[in-house]
């Protein structure tokens, strides 16, 4: 009965151990990279879904009760509706949502969450959604901000204008990574709400 390995058995054992220690680290790195790609894809999908949900909402809270183009307290007056002619820059005489009822004034509200129902774009301002892994560690934050930006003819940088900028940003929120995953922007304009007429057959 033998008490030692032959030279060939020893060489084969060394080759097998070498292959194992070469392949396993590469497999681990590959699996980690695959997990990161999956995480980024999920984060981008959620950011796009969030943006799509926001832009489907009315421009302002007061658009939920009336379809008119709203008056703003600070902005380019050229973009206001002319109540006499029913004309607005970029529109046409008698254009959609540009004739206000006599004696009724519809104003835009300031940016902020008016209620818990998320009924307009600016209700999402300052909204942060944190996504967690099954082990309860945070993976990334979905940050949403809504701000007024300057009108084309009047360079306002804050206050109330006819244009809102929606910003959805996804940042890492774990101990291993830092920085931004994706960043989306959308510009929403004060053009009133589309009304679809329906008729019964």
C-alpha positions in Angstrom: 0.0 0.0 0.0 1.3 3.4 -1.0 2.0 6.1 1.6 2.7 9.0 -0.8 1.5 10.6 -4.1 3.2 10.0 -7.3 4.8 13.0 -9.2 2.0 12.9 -11.8 -0.7 13.0 -9.1 1.0 15.9 -7.4 1.3 17.9 -10.6 -2.4 17.2 -11.5 -3.4 18.3 -8.0 -1.5 21.6 -8.4 -3.0 22.2 -11.8 -6.5 21.7 -10.5 -5.9 23.9 -7.5 -4.4 26.6 -9.7 -7.4 26.5 -12.1 -9.9 26.7 -9.2 -8.1 29.7 -7.6 -8.0 31.4 -11.0 -11.6 30.9 -12.1 -13.5 31.5 -8.8 -12.4 35.1 -8.3 -13.3 35.9 -11.9 -16.7 34.3 -11.4 -17.3 36.4 -8.2 -16.3 39.6 -10.0 -18.6 38.7 -13.0 -21.5 38.0 -10.6 -21.0 41.3 -8.8 -20.9 43.2 -12.1 -24.0 41.5 -13.3 -25.8 42.5 -10.0 -24.7 46.1 -10.5 -26.0 46.2 -14.1 -29.4 44.8 -12.9 -29.5 47.4 -10.1 -28.9 50.2 -12.6 -31.5 48.9 -15.0 -34.1 48.7 -12.2 -33.2 52.2 -11.0 -33.5 53.7 -14.5 -36.8 51.9 -15.1 -38.2 53.2 -11.8 -37.0 56.8 -12.6 -38.7 56.6 -16.1 -41.9 55.2 -14.5 -41.9 58.0 -11.9 -41.4 60.7 -14.6 -44.2 59.2 -16.7 -46.5 59.2 -13.7 -45.8 62.8 -12.9 -46.1 64.3 -16.4 -49.5 62.6 -16.8 -50.8 64.9 -14.0 -52.2 68.4 -14.4 -49.8 71.3 -14.5 -51.4 72.9 -11.4 -53.9 72.0 -8.7 -56.4 74.5 -10.2 -56.3 72.7 -13.5 -58.2 69.9 -11.8 -61.3 72.1 -11.4 -61.0 74.1 -14.6 -59.2 73.5 -17.9 -58.2 77.2 -18.5 -54.7 78.4 -19.0 -53.9 79.8 -15.5 -52.8 83.3 -14.6 -49.4 83.5 -12.9 -48.3 86.2 -10.5 -44.8 86.5 -11.8 -43.8 85.7 -15.4 -44.0 87.0 -18.9 -47.3 88.8 -19.4 -47.0 88.1 -23.1 -48.0 84.5 -22.3 -51.3 85.5 -20.6 -54.6 85.0 -22.4 -56.1 88.1 -23.9 -59.7 87.9 -22.5 -61.0 90.2 -25.2 -59.6 88.5 -28.3 -59.1 85.0 -26.8 -55.5 85.1 -28.1 -52.3 83.9 -26.6 -48.7 84.0 -28.0 -48.2 80.6 -29.6 -51.9 80.1 -30.1 -54.6 81.5 -32.3 -57.7 83.6 -31.9 -60.3 81.6 -30.0 -57.6 79.0 -29.2 -58.2 76.2 -26.8 -58.5 77.1 -23.1 -57.8 80.8 -23.7 -61.3 82.3 -23.2 -62.0 82.8 -19.5 -65.6 83.2 -18.2 -66.4 86.9 -17.5 -65.4 87.9 -14.0 -63.6 84.6 -13.2 -59.9 84.6 -12.6 -58.0 81.3 -12.4 -54.6 81.6 -10.7 -51.8 79.0 -10.4 -50.9 77.9 -6.9 -47.4 78.0 -5.5 -45.3 74.9 -5.7 -46.0 72.6 -2.8 -48.0 69.6 -1.7 -51.7 70.7 -1.4 -53.0 67.3 -0.3 -52.0 63.7 0.1 -53.5 62.5 -3.2 -50.8 63.8 -5.6 -53.2 65.5 -7.9 -50.8 67.8 -9.8 -47.2 68.0 -10.8 -45.8 70.0 -7.9 -47.2 67.6 -5.3 -44.1 65.5 -6.0 -41.7 68.3 -5.1 -39.2 67.0 -2.5 -40.5 63.5 -2.8 -37.8 60.8 -1.9 -38.4 57.1 -2.4 -35.9 54.7 -0.9 -35.5 51.3 -2.5 -34.3 48.5 -0.2 -32.9 45.0 -0.8 -34.5 41.9 0.7 -31.9 42.2 3.5 -33.3 45.7 4.3 -30.1 47.6 3.3 -30.8 50.7 1.2 -29.9 50.4 -2.5 -30.8 53.8 -4.0 -32.9 56.9 -3.5 -35.3 58.3 -6.1 -35.4 62.1 -5.6 -38.0 64.3 -7.3 -38.0 68.1 -7.4 -40.3 70.5 -9.2 -39.3 74.2 -9.7 -40.4 77.2 -11.7 -37.9 78.2 -14.4 -37.6 81.4 -16.4 -39.9 82.1 -19.3 -38.2 82.5 -22.6 -38.8 86.3 -22.9 -38.3 87.1 -19.2 -35.3 85.4 -17.4 -36.9 84.6 -14.1 -35.0 82.0 -12.1 -37.4 81.6 -9.3 -40.9 82.6 -8.2 -43.9 81.9 -10.4 -43.6 81.6 -14.2 -45.4 79.7 -16.9 -42.8 76.9 -16.9 -42.1 74.1 -14.4 -39.0 71.9 -14.5 -39.4 68.3 -13.2 -36.2 66.7 -12.1 -35.9 63.0 -11.2 -32.6 61.8 -9.9 -31.5 58.4 -8.7 -28.5 58.2 -6.3 -26.8 55.2 -4.7 -27.7 54.8 -1.0 -25.4 52.0 0.3 -21.9 51.8 1.8 -20.2 50.3 -1.3 -21.2 52.9 -3.9 -21.7 56.6 -4.3 -22.8 59.0 -6.9 -25.6 59.3 -9.4 -27.2 56.4 -11.3 -29.4 58.4 -13.7 -30.8 61.9 -14.0 -34.0 62.9 -15.9 -35.5 66.3 -16.6 -38.8 67.3 -18.2 -40.2 70.8 -18.9 -44.0 71.3 -18.3 -45.8 74.4 -19.7 -48.9 76.2 -18.6 -51.2 75.4 -21.5 -54.3 74.3 -19.7 -55.9 70.8 -19.7 -56.9 68.8 -22.7 -60.6 68.2 -22.8 -61.9 65.2 -24.7 -65.5 65.5 -25.8 -67.6 62.3 -25.7 -71.0 61.6 -27.1 -73.4 58.8 -26.3 -74.4 56.6 -29.2 
